[in-house]
Amino acid sequence: MENNLVTLAIRTSRRAEKIKEELERNGIATVIQNINIDVPAVDVGVRIRIAESDLPRALRIVEEVEKAWETQKDSEPKEQNFVLIPIDFADFVQKTVDFGFAFAASLKAKIVLLHVYTVSPYNISTFGDTNIYTLSNTEQFRRLTSLAQADKENFENLLKKRIAKGEIPDIEFAVEITEGVADEEIIEFCKRRRPRLVVMGTHGRKLSEELIGSVTGEVLDASVSPVFAVPIQLPLAKPDDIERVTFLTNFDQKDLIAIDTLLNLFQNKKLEIFFLHISEKKQQWDEIMLEGIKSYFSTHYKNILTHYRIVNSQSNTAAVSDFLAENKIDLLAFNAKKRNLFSRIFNPSLAYKMVLKADTPLFVTHI
């Protein structure tokens, strides 16, 4: 181990000891070294060092430990072993369900299908050029709720028939319905239940062009769970068809955890990964960091064919779109930083923009 130690993090000695305990509890040998060599008693900080081969797993553990300190995560629900598939009974896309069931089979997970229906609080009556708004009555609410329940039962029967025919894997599933705004309810559901993966379509045919993908875009921005977004016209039929993956990297250590998550989900033996970094101008440091990724992957993922590219561009969206088309990419993946509501409204994320523009599936983590 001594010959291959890498610095995982630099923390105060108190925090470093707690991290060391957690890592060793998970079978990762850990060494703590004081930074202040001249005055070791001064608690400026200590290095937490581990074997290089343990780095991806150790990063995930440290991320979870420190998130618990910052947000009191002990009171929050833990990740549960199920795949969430948000659906719209009125605009059902079979491909989304097919991918969701396939992922659940590979993860040995259950399925939860979530339908969100909206009951308007107003009735609108038009007299000439005037619209009159009146409060909806209880009977209308009951009628819409009853219709949603009937749609739920019909959908359950449809899935059972498809399982019986062998069209989708025989996996335990549940269909749940709730009233509210789709993106808000999906995001809150993920916070409460912590699915391992969310699989959803990038748009519905009933939405206008300006709104296409808006629900998926909001979920991609704010979900605590990884999200796989399926374009409605995707020619691929199952996860094993995905061979060429572009991973957008900003040379953040969290990218290593995101890549590890990606590789645990997509296990095609023909998998190729194209690491893409986009910068407004050429910088020598980018080249150095990219060489580091090359070295890391050549050591830890020897069986995966990798490619590396730095693109200088003023437009992330255009550069990514061009790269996807030129290299016939099957999947675009990246780790998205958590964003507040203000930034999501006034500065749409790359994930949101790509949902609107790309015909390529997206896999987005939030680490």
C-alpha positions in Angstrom: 0.0 0.0 0.0 2.8 2.5 0.9 4.1 2.6 -2.7 0.7 3.6 -4.1 -0.8 6.1 -1.6 -2.8 9.0 -2.8 -4.2 11.9 -0.8 -8.0 11.6 -0.6 -8.7 14.8 1.3 -7.2 17.3 3.8 -9.2 17.9 6.9 -8.9 18.8 10.6 -7.5 16.0 12.7 -10.9 15.5 14.4 -12.7 15.1 11.1 -9.9 13.1 9.6 -10.1 10.5 12.4 -13.9 10.1 11.9 -13.4 9.7 8.1 -10.6 7.2 8.8 -12.9 5.2 11.1 -15.7 5.1 8.4 -13.3 4.1 5.6 -11.7 1.3 7.7 -15.2 0.1 8.7 -15.7 -0.4 5.0 -12.4 -2.3 4.6 -10.3 0.6 3.2 -6.9 0.9 4.9 -6.2 4.6 5.7 -3.1 6.6 6.7 -3.3 10.0 8.3 -0.3 12.3 7.9 0.2 15.7 9.6 0.7 18.6 7.2 2.5 20.8 9.7 5.8 19.0 9.9 7.6 21.6 11.9 4.9 22.0 14.6 2.9 18.7 14.5 0.8 19.8 17.5 -0.7 22.7 15.6 -3.9 21.4 14.1 -3.6 23.1 10.7 -4.9 20.0 8.9 -3.9 16.4 8.1 -3.8 14.4 4.9 -6.1 11.4 4.6 -4.2 8.9 2.4 -5.4 5.6 0.9 -4.3 3.1 -1.8 -5.0 4.5 -5.3 -7.1 1.4 -6.1 -9.6 2.3 -3.4 -10.1 5.8 -4.6 -13.6 5.5 -6.3 -15.2 3.7 -3.4 -13.5 6.0 -0.8 -14.7 9.1 -2.6 -18.2 7.9 -2.4 -17.9 7.1 1.3 -16.4 10.5 2.2 -19.0 12.3 0.1 -21.8 10.5 2.1 -20.0 11.2 5.5 -19.6 14.9 4.8 -23.0 15.4 3.4 -24.3 13.9 6.7 -22.4 16.5 8.7 -23.7 19.3 6.5 -27.3 18.4 6.3 -27.9 16.0 9.2 -28.5 13.2 6.7 -29.0 10.7 9.4 -32.7 11.9 9.6 -33.2 11.5 5.9 -34.3 8.3 4.1 -31.6 6.1 2.7 -31.4 5.0 -1.0 -33.9 2.3 -1.7 -33.6 -0.5 -4.3 -36.2 0.5 -6.8 -36.3 2.3 -10.2 -38.8 5.2 -10.5 -40.6 5.7 -13.9 -42.7 8.8 -14.0 -45.5 8.3 -16.6 -48.5 10.0 -18.1 -51.5 7.8 -18.8 -52.7 10.1 -21.5 -49.4 10.2 -23.3 -47.7 6.9 -22.5 -44.3 6.2 -24.1 -43.6 2.5 -24.1 -39.9 2.9 -24.6 -39.5 4.6 -21.3 -41.1 1.7 -19.5 -39.0 -0.8 -21.5 -35.8 0.9 -20.4 -36.9 1.2 -16.8 -37.7 -2.5 -16.5 -34.4 -3.4 -18.2 -32.4 -1.3 -15.8 -34.4 -2.7 -12.8 -33.6 -6.3 -14.0 -29.8 -5.5 -14.2 -29.9 -3.8 -10.7 -32.1 -6.6 -9.2 -34.5 -3.8 -8.2 -38.2 -3.2 -8.0 -40.2 -0.8 -10.1 -42.4 2.1 -9.1 -44.4 3.9 -11.8 -45.6 7.4 -10.7 -48.5 9.3 -12.4 -49.1 12.9 -11.4 -52.5 14.3 -12.3 -53.6 18.0 -11.9 -56.9 19.2 -10.7 -57.4 22.8 -11.6 -58.9 24.9 -8.7 -60.9 26.9 -11.3 -63.6 26.3 -13.9 -63.4 28.7 -16.8 -66.6 29.9 -18.5 -66.5 32.2 -21.6 -69.1 34.8 -22.4 -68.2 36.8 -25.5 -64.7 38.2 -24.8 -64.9 37.6 -21.1 -63.6 34.7 -19.1 -65.3 33.9 -15.8 -63.4 31.9 -13.2 -65.3 29.9 -10.6 -64.0 27.5 -8.0 -64.1 23.9 -9.0 -66.5 21.8 -7.0 -65.9 18.7 -4.9 -67.7 16.5 -7.4 -65.3 17.4 -10.2 -62.3 16.7 -8.0 -63.8 13.2 -7.1 -64.5 12.6 -10.8 -60.9 13.3 -11.9 -59.5 11.3 -9.0 -61.8 8.4 -10.0 -60.6 8.6 -13.6 -57.0 8.5 -12.5 -57.6 5.4 -10.4 -59.3 3.7 -13.3 -56.4 4.6 -15.6 -54.0 3.2 -12.9 -55.8 -0.2 -12.9 -55.9 -0.4 -16.7 -52.2 0.4 -16.8 -51.4 -2.3 -14.2 -53.3 -4.8 -16.3 -51.4 -3.7 -19.5 -48.0 -4.3 -17.7 -49.1 -7.7 -16.4 -50.1 -8.7 -20.0 -46.7 -7.5 -21.3 -44.9 -9.5 -18.6 -46.9 -12.6 -19.4 -45.9 -12.3 -23.1 -42.3 -11.9 -22.2 -42.1 -8.3 -23.6 -40.7 -6.9 -20.4 -38.9 -8.7 -17.4 -41.0 -10.2 -14.7 -40.2 -7.7 -12.0 -42.3 -6.7 -9.0 -43.9 -3.3 -9.7 -46.3 -0.8 -8.2 -48.2 2.0 -9.9 -48.8 5.1 -7.7 -50.9 8.2 -8.4 -50.8 11.6 -6.8 -52.3 15.0 -7.4 -50.1 18.0 -8.0 -47.6 19.6 -10.4 -45.6 16.9 -12.2 -42.0 18.1 -11.8 -42.6 19.2 -8.2 -44.1 15.9 -7.2 -41.4 13.8 -8.9 -38.6 15.8 -7.2 -40.3 15.5 -3.8 -41.0 11.8 -4.3 -37.2 11.3 -5.0 -36.3 13.2 -1.8 -38.7 11.1 0.3 -38.0 7.7 -1.2 -34.5 7.9 -2.8 -34.8 5.6 -5.8 -31.6 4.2 -7.3 -32.5 5.6 -10.7 -35.2 7.7 -12.4 -36.1 6.8 -16.0 -38.3 9.2 -17.9 -39.0 10.5 -21.4 -37.7 13.8 -22.6 -41.0 15.1 -23.7 -44.7 14.4 -24.3 -46.4 14.8 -27.7 -49.2 16.9 -26.2 -46.9 19.7 -25.1 -46.1 22.7 -27.2 -42.6 23.0 -28.7 -41.6 25.7 -26.2 -42.5 23.4 -23.3 -41.1 20.1 -24.6 -39.0 18.5 -22.0 -39.7 21.1 -19.3 -40.7 18.5 -16.7 -37.7 16.3 -17.4 -35.4 19.3 -17.4 -36.6 20.3 -14.0 -36.1 16.8 -12.6 -32.6 16.6 -14.2 -31.7 19.8 -12.4 -33.1 19.0 -9.0 -33.4 15.3 -8.5 -31.3 13.7 -5.7 -31.3 10.4 -7.7 -29.5 9.7 -11.0 -31.8 10.3 -14.0 -31.8 8.5 -17.4 -33.8 10.6 -19.9 -35.1 8.7 -23.0 -35.8 10.7 -26.2 -39.2 9.8 -27.7 -37.6 9.0 -31.1 -34.6 7.0 -29.7 -33.8 4.1 -32.1 -32.1 2.1 -29.4 -34.3 -0.5 -27.7 -32.5 -1.4 -24.5 -29.5 -0.4 -22.3 -27.3 -3.0 -23.8 -27.6 -1.2 -27.1 -25.7 1.8 -25.7 -22.0 1.5 -26.7 -20.6 4.9 -27.3 -20.8 7.2 -24.2 -19.6 10.8 -23.9 -18.8 11.9 -20.4 -18.5 15.7 -19.8 -15.8 16.4 -17.3 -14.7 19.5 -15.5 -11.9 17.6 -13.8 -13.7 17.5 -10.5 -13.1 14.6 -8.1 -16.8 14.0 -8.0 -16.6 13.0 -11.6 -14.9 9.8 -10.5 -17.9 8.8 -8.4 -20.2 9.7 -11.3 -18.2 7.6 -13.7 -18.3 4.7 -11.3 -22.1 5.0 -11.0 -22.3 5.1 -14.8 -20.2 2.0 -15.3 -22.2 0.0 -12.7 -25.3 0.8 -14.7 -24.1 0.4 -18.3 -22.1 -2.8 -18.5 -21.9 -3.4 -22.2 -18.6 -5.2 -23.0 -18.3 -3.0 -26.2 -18.6 0.2 -24.1 -16.4 3.1 -25.3 -16.2 6.3 -23.2 -15.3 9.7 -24.8 -14.1 12.2 -22.1 -15.0 15.7 -23.3 -14.0 18.9 -21.6 -15.2 22.2 -23.0 -13.3 25.4 -22.3 -13.8 29.0 -23.6 -10.0 29.2 -24.3 -7.1 26.9 -24.4 -5.4 26.4 -21.1 -2.3 24.3 -20.3 -3.8 23.2 -17.0 -6.6 21.5 -18.9 -4.1 19.3 -20.8 -2.4 18.4 -17.5 -5.7 17.4 -15.9 -6.7 15.4 -18.9 -3.5 13.4 -18.8 -4.3 12.6 -15.2 -7.6 11.1 -16.2 -5.9 9.1 -19.0 -3.5 7.7 -16.4 -6.2 6.9 -13.9 -8.4 5.1 -16.4 -5.6 3.1 -18.0 -4.9 1.8 -14.5 -8.3 1.1 -13.1 -10.5 0.4 -16.1 -8.2 -1.5 -18.5 -11.0 -3.2 -20.4 -12.8 -0.1 -21.4 -11.8 1.8 -24.6 -11.4 5.5 -23.8 -11.0 8.6 -25.9 -10.1 12.2 -24.7 -10.9 15.5 -26.2 -10.7 19.2 -25.2 -12.9 21.5 -27.2 -12.6 25.3 -27.1 -15.9 26.9 -27.6 -18.0 29.8 -26.3 -21.2 27.7 -26.4 -21.4 24.5 -24.4 -24.6 23.4 -26.0 -23.4 23.8 -29.5 -20.1 22.2 -28.9 -21.7 19.2 -27.2 -24.3 18.8 -29.9 -21.6 18.9 -32.7 -19.5 16.3 -30.8 -22.4 14.0 -30.3 -23.3 14.1 -34.0 -19.7 13.8 -35.3 -18.9 10.8 -33.1 -22.3 9.0 -33.3 -22.7 9.0 -29.5 -25.3 6.8 -27.9 -25.4 8.5 -24.5 -24.4 11.8 -23.0 -23.5 11.6 -19.3 -22.3 14.2 -16.7 -22.5 15.2 -13.1 -24.7 18.2 -12.5 -24.2 20.6 -9.7 -27.2 21.3 -7.5 -28.8 24.6 -8.5 -31.2 26.8 -6.7 -34.6 27.9 -8.2 -33.3 31.3 -9.2 -30.4 30.0 -11.2 -32.6 27.3 -12.9 -35.1 30.0 -14.0 -32.7 32.6 -15.2 -29.7 30.5 -16.3 -30.9 27.2 -17.6 -28.5 24.3 -17.1 -26.8 22.3 -19.8 -29.0 19.4 -18.9 -32.1 21.4 -19.5 -30.9 22.8 -22.8 -29.8 19.3 -24.0 -33.3 17.9 -23.2 -34.7 20.6 -25.5 -32.3 20.1 -28.3 -30.6 16.7 -28.4 -31.9 13.4 -29.7 -29.4 11.6 -27.5 -30.3 10.0 -24.1 -28.9 11.7 -21.1 -27.6 10.2 -17.9 -27.2 12.8 -15.1 -26.0 12.3 -11.6 -26.1 14.8 -8.7 -23.0 14.0 -6.5 
